[in-house]
């Protein structure tokens, strides 16, 4: 079966906006927080995922459609988070369907006014697929600006 694609945004509960620093040195953020762009080595910025107005580093909850609490990932535990990709597991609920276990993969980093952000979320269902697709791909909204 072909994977479906949606244009969406990811959000995290209890979030705060993240702004791009004036230099490329970034303070480390605590996993599961949305107060900073994450750990940095040298001068490279670690990507975040759009957070309905900022960015989140390893968020435990992703509100996939901002403003509508019906398509979201919860209980997300990230096993890796690098400058090019992030992977984790959690439960994903699509609109009108109960949450199902899934593997989440973030990719396609783009430059934004809030620093680098992941722009694609791929959900691979490890339980029953709520829409009949083994994998769903979401094209995430990102912060404006950048290149």
Secondary structure, DSSP 8 states (H G I E B T S, - for coil): ---EEEEE----TT-------SSS------TT--SS----STT----EEE-SSSEESS-S-EESSTT-TTSEEEEEEEEEE-SS-EEEEEEEE-TTS--EEEEEEEEEEEEETTEEEEEEEEEEESS--TTS-SEEEEEE---S---
